[in-house]
């Protein structure tokens, strides 16, 4: 990617440290650096080596849990006030032309707003801002087909609105503590000047989006890793790719190994560096289990991916033309499974059916349904034609230059 004309921009990116949020921001950092800009990425220490390998400057982010736990009871917005105060010094030092903050990473966005710096948001998954009459985000219900379905979901809009309003009040309290004006709209953590949605447009429901929202495609990045040996044979290759954060007992992995043992398929599975307890025991002859693997290098060689439905895993599979079989475990996985099911690009397996028989039937159905694999290949072809990171970088660049001219 050739450098773009004009002076290099100073850009600060901020991302919560989980892979689903840090990795898309790393993809954006790489694309912005390729355009000749000076990029600083504020994220967790665990990603320092990779940030610097991509040519960006690393800034250590305040590490806090987005969601409170019994062990860490600090409320999210209390943590954001503390983090934004620390990040303000970084903004003052860098004086960036613009800040791009992950949707869950409010600290750099609020610190930048205090300093009068332009703020954009990266949404590294499907857009959570749904219109009235749509199923609540993350519930896992599909888009209604007609007027009756929309009317049924509209009956629950009051409950959804109440939750969004509570979020607005909590955010405004955070803003008050930081000396910022209150907002009169919900989803205040998403910029109204530029919002980048890092997913396939084919996974987005058909409704009018807020202005300045761009669905750029999945922003794909992963740590480098070598190839792994595949199971012997010539049957369809099924990759079992569990979540790195959910399913501590490896329920999905165990169900897949047992359920697929007698099928004419090859099974490659990863434990994602989480040792199963109790151990897995003897493996079926058609299976191989590895500690870690590269999705980018392995998925193009697979026919199916059995996973929990984390957005990064799902869009990587689709970008490789590989249909996912999704057994949601938590977070936004139900939503991702619903979107893939709605798009006809994979198979959804409800959590209660994450059993050997359930996984076997879902895999058999996916292999026996040509339209599913054909749709996955369509999305792969779209991905090959559209450089999502390059488009996102171009939008950020234009946004920063325009704001720089306006404030000059």
C-alpha positions in Angstrom: 0.0 0.0 0.0 1.7 3.2 -1.1 1.9 6.2 1.2 -0.8 8.8 0.6 -0.1 12.5 -0.3 0.0 15.1 2.4 1.8 15.3 5.7 1.9 12.2 7.8 -0.8 12.2 10.4 -0.4 11.5 14.1 -3.0 9.0 15.1 -3.7 7.4 18.5 -5.6 4.1 18.5 -7.0 2.5 21.7 -8.3 -1.0 22.2 -9.4 -3.1 25.1 -6.9 -6.0 25.3 -9.0 -9.1 24.5 -8.1 -10.6 21.0 -11.6 -9.8 19.6 -10.9 -6.1 20.2 -7.1 -5.8 20.0 -6.6 -7.8 16.8 -8.9 -5.6 14.6 -7.2 -2.5 15.9 -3.8 -4.1 15.1 -5.1 -4.6 11.5 -6.1 -0.9 11.3 -2.7 0.2 12.8 -0.9 -1.8 10.1 -2.9 -0.3 7.3 -2.5 3.2 8.6 1.3 2.7 9.0 1.4 1.5 5.4 -0.1 4.8 4.3 2.8 6.6 6.0 1.2 7.8 9.2 2.6 7.9 12.7 0.5 5.5 14.7 0.5 4.9 18.4 -1.6 2.0 19.7 -2.7 2.0 23.4 -3.5 -1.5 24.5 -2.5 -4.1 27.0 1.1 -5.0 27.6 0.6 -8.5 26.2 0.4 -7.1 22.7 3.5 -4.8 22.9 5.7 -7.1 20.8 3.1 -7.3 18.0 2.3 -3.6 18.0 5.9 -2.8 17.6 6.4 -5.5 14.9 3.7 -3.7 12.9 5.7 -0.5 13.0 3.5 1.3 15.5 4.4 2.9 18.8 3.2 1.0 21.8 1.5 2.8 24.8 0.5 0.7 27.8 -3.2 1.0 28.5 -4.7 1.0 32.0 -5.7 -2.7 32.4 -9.2 -3.1 33.9 -12.1 -5.5 33.4 -14.9 -4.0 31.2 -17.4 -6.0 33.2 -17.3 -6.1 37.1 -16.8 -9.4 38.9 -16.9 -10.5 42.5 -13.1 -10.4 42.7 -13.0 -7.0 40.8 -16.1 -5.1 41.8 -15.1 -1.8 40.2 -18.0 -0.6 38.1 -17.2 -0.1 34.5 -17.6 3.7 34.4 -15.6 4.1 37.6 -12.8 2.3 35.8 -13.2 4.4 32.7 -12.8 7.7 34.7 -9.6 6.4 36.2 -8.3 5.2 32.8 -9.3 8.3 31.0 -7.5 10.5 33.5 -4.3 8.4 32.9 -4.8 8.5 29.1 -5.2 12.3 29.1 -1.4 12.6 29.6 -0.8 10.5 26.5 -3.1 12.6 24.4 -1.4 15.8 25.6 2.0 14.3 24.8 1.1 13.0 21.3 -1.3 15.8 20.2 -2.8 13.4 17.7 -4.8 14.6 14.7 -7.5 12.0 15.5 -8.2 9.1 18.0 -9.8 5.8 17.0 -11.2 4.0 20.0 -12.6 0.5 20.2 -16.3 0.4 21.1 -15.4 -1.0 24.6 -12.4 1.3 25.1 -13.9 4.6 26.2 -10.9 6.0 28.0 -9.0 7.3 24.9 -12.2 8.6 23.4 -13.1 10.6 26.4 -9.6 11.9 27.0 -9.4 13.0 23.3 -12.8 14.8 23.6 -11.5 16.7 26.6 -8.6 17.8 24.6 -10.6 18.8 21.5 -9.3 16.0 19.4 -11.5 14.3 16.7 -12.8 10.9 17.8 -13.8 7.9 15.7 -15.0 4.5 16.9 -14.1 1.0 15.7 -16.9 -1.5 16.2 -15.0 -4.9 15.7 -18.2 -6.9 15.2 -21.8 -6.5 14.0 -23.4 -3.1 14.7 -25.2 -3.3 18.1 -27.4 -0.3 17.3 -30.6 -1.9 16.1 -33.9 -0.2 15.2 -37.3 -0.5 17.0 -39.0 -3.8 16.2 -35.7 -5.7 16.0 -34.6 -8.4 18.4 -32.4 -7.1 21.2 -28.7 -7.3 20.4 -26.9 -10.4 21.7 -30.2 -12.3 22.3 -29.6 -14.5 19.3 -33.0 -14.1 17.7 -33.1 -13.7 14.0 -34.4 -10.6 12.1 -38.2 -10.7 11.9 -39.6 -11.8 8.5 -42.8 -9.7 8.4 -45.1 -7.2 10.1 -46.2 -9.7 12.8 -42.7 -10.5 13.9 -41.7 -6.8 14.0 -44.8 -6.0 16.1 -43.9 -8.8 18.6 -40.4 -7.5 19.0 -41.7 -3.9 19.2 -43.6 -4.9 22.3 -40.3 -5.4 24.1 -38.7 -2.2 22.9 -39.6 -0.5 26.2 -37.4 -2.9 28.1 -34.5 -2.5 25.7 -34.9 1.3 25.8 -34.8 1.2 29.6 -31.5 -0.6 29.5 -30.0 1.8 26.9 -31.2 4.7 29.0 -29.5 3.3 32.1 -26.3 3.1 30.1 -26.7 6.7 29.0 -27.1 7.9 32.6 -24.0 6.0 33.7 -22.0 7.3 30.8 -23.2 10.9 31.6 -22.1 10.5 35.2 -18.6 9.5 33.9 -18.6 12.4 31.6 -19.6 14.7 34.4 -16.6 13.5 36.5 -14.4 14.3 33.5 -15.8 17.7 32.9 -17.7 16.8 29.7 -21.2 17.8 28.8 -24.0 15.2 29.1 -25.4 13.4 26.0 -29.0 13.3 25.2 -28.7 10.1 23.0 -28.0 6.5 23.7 -25.0 4.5 22.4 -22.9 7.5 23.5 -19.8 5.4 23.3 -20.0 5.3 19.5 -18.8 8.4 17.6 -21.4 10.2 15.5 -18.6 11.6 13.4 -17.1 8.3 12.2 -18.0 4.8 13.1 -16.3 1.8 11.4 -18.1 -1.5 11.5 -15.6 -4.3 11.1 -17.8 -7.1 9.8 -19.2 -8.5 6.5 -22.1 -6.4 5.2 -23.8 -9.7 4.4 -24.1 -10.2 8.2 -25.8 -6.9 8.8 -29.6 -6.7 8.9 -31.3 -4.3 6.4 -32.1 -1.1 8.1 -31.0 2.6 7.9 -27.8 3.1 9.9 -26.8 6.3 11.7 -25.0 8.8 9.6 -21.2 8.5 9.3 -21.4 4.7 9.8 -19.4 2.6 7.4 -19.5 -1.2 7.2 -15.9 -1.8 6.0 -15.6 -5.6 6.3 -13.8 -7.7 8.8 -10.5 -6.4 10.0 -8.3 -9.5 10.2 -5.1 -9.9 12.1 -3.5 -12.7 14.1 -0.1 -13.4 15.7 2.3 -15.2 13.4 2.5 -19.0 13.8 3.8 -21.9 11.7 1.8 -24.5 9.9 0.7 -27.6 11.8 0.4 -31.2 10.4 -3.1 -32.2 9.3 -4.7 -35.5 10.1 -4.0 -38.1 7.5 -6.6 -39.1 4.8 -8.6 -37.3 2.2 -12.0 -36.8 3.8 -13.5 -33.4 4.6 -11.4 -31.5 7.1 -13.2 -30.2 10.1 -11.5 -27.7 12.3 -12.6 -27.5 16.0 -11.7 -24.0 17.1 -13.0 -23.3 20.6 -13.2 -19.9 22.3 -10.1 -18.6 24.1 -12.3 -17.1 26.8 -15.4 -19.4 27.2 -16.0 -23.1 27.9 -13.3 -23.7 30.5 -14.1 -27.4 30.6 -13.7 -27.8 26.8 -17.3 -29.1 26.5 -17.4 -28.4 22.7 -14.1 -29.9 22.0 -14.9 -33.1 23.9 -18.3 -33.4 22.1 -16.8 -32.8 18.7 -14.0 -35.4 19.2 -16.6 -38.1 20.3 -19.3 -37.1 17.9 -17.2 -37.0 14.8 -15.1 -40.1 15.6 -17.1 -42.4 13.4 -17.8 -40.0 10.5 -15.7 -40.1 7.3 -14.1 -36.8 8.1 -10.7 -35.6 9.4 -10.7 -33.6 12.6 -8.1 -31.0 13.6 -8.7 -29.4 16.9 -6.9 -26.8 19.0 -7.0 -26.4 22.8 -5.9 -22.7 22.4 -3.2 -23.2 25.1 -5.7 -24.2 27.7 -4.9 -27.6 29.0 -8.1 -29.8 29.4 -8.9 -30.9 32.9 -9.5 -33.7 33.1 -7.4 -34.8 30.2 -9.0 -35.7 26.9 -8.0 -39.3 26.9 -7.2 -41.4 23.7 -8.0 -39.6 20.5 -10.1 -41.1 17.7 -8.0 -42.3 14.7 -9.4 -39.5 12.5 -8.5 -36.6 14.9 -5.4 -34.6 15.8 -5.3 -32.0 18.7 -2.7 -29.3 18.8 -1.9 -26.6 21.4 -2.3 -23.7 19.0 -2.6 -23.0 15.3 -2.9 -20.2 12.8 -6.4 -19.7 11.6 -5.2 -17.7 8.5 -2.9 -20.6 7.4 -5.2 -23.5 8.4 -8.8 -22.5 7.6 -8.2 -22.2 3.8 -7.5 -26.0 3.9 -10.7 -26.8 5.9 -14.2 -27.6 4.8 -16.0 -26.7 8.1 -15.1 -24.9 11.3 -16.8 -25.9 14.6 -16.6 -23.0 17.0 -18.4 -21.1 19.8 -19.0 -18.1 17.5 -16.6 -15.4 18.6 -16.7 -12.8 15.8 -13.0 -13.0 14.9 -13.2 -16.8 14.4 -16.5 -16.6 12.5 -15.4 -13.9 10.0 -11.9 -15.5 9.5 -13.7 -18.8 8.6 -16.0 -17.0 6.2 -13.1 -15.0 4.7 -11.5 -18.4 4.0 -14.6 -19.8 2.4 -15.2 -22.1 5.3 -18.7 -22.6 6.7 -18.9 -22.3 10.5 -20.9 -24.6 12.7 -21.6 -22.4 15.8 -22.4 -23.5 19.3 -22.7 -20.2 21.2 -21.2 -20.1 24.7 -21.6 -16.5 25.9 -21.1 -12.8 25.1 -22.1 -11.8 21.6 -21.8 -15.4 20.3 -25.6 -15.9 20.1 -25.8 -12.8 18.0 -23.1 -13.9 15.6 -24.7 -17.3 15.3 -28.0 -15.7 14.4 -26.4 -13.5 11.8 -24.6 -16.4 10.1 -27.8 -18.5 10.2 -29.8 -15.6 8.7 -27.2 -15.1 6.0 -27.3 -18.8 5.1 -23.5 -19.1 5.6 -23.3 -21.6 8.4 -25.2 -23.8 10.9 -26.3 -22.7 14.4 -26.2 -25.3 17.1 -28.0 -24.2 20.3 -25.9 -24.5 23.5 -28.2 -27.2 25.0 -27.3 -29.4 22.0 -23.6 -29.2 22.4 -23.4 -32.9 22.8 -21.6 -35.6 20.7 -24.8 -36.3 18.8 -25.7 -32.6 18.4 -22.3 -31.8 16.9 -22.4 -34.9 14.7 -25.8 -34.0 13.3 -24.8 -30.3 12.7 -21.7 -31.2 10.9 -23.5 -33.8 8.7 -26.1 -31.2 7.9 -23.5 -28.6 7.0 -21.7 -31.0 4.7 -24.9 -32.2 3.1 -26.2 -28.6 2.3 -24.4 -27.3 -0.7 -26.0 -23.8 -0.3 -24.2 -23.3 3.0 -20.7 -23.9 1.6 -21.6 -21.9 -1.6 -22.6 -18.9 0.6 -19.4 -19.1 2.6 -17.5 -19.1 -0.7 -19.4 -16.0 -1.8 -18.4 -14.1 1.3 -14.8 -15.3 0.8 -14.9 -13.9 -2.7 -16.3 -10.6 -1.4 -13.5 -10.4 1.2 -10.8 -11.0 -1.5 -12.2 -8.1 -3.5 -12.5 -5.7 -0.6 -9.5 -4.8 1.6 -11.3 -3.9 4.7 -8.3 -2.6 6.6 -7.3 -0.3 3.7 -10.8 1.1 3.4 -11.0 1.7 7.2 -7.6 3.4 7.0 -8.7 5.6 4.2 -11.8 6.7 6.1 -9.8 7.5 9.2 -7.3 9.5 7.1 -10.0 11.5 5.4 -11.7 12.1 8.7 -8.6 13.3 10.4 -7.6 15.6 7.6 -11.1 17.1 7.3 -11.2 17.8 11.0 -7.7 19.3 10.9 -8.8 21.7 8.2 -12.0 22.7 10.1 -10.1 23.4 13.4 -7.2 25.2 11.8 
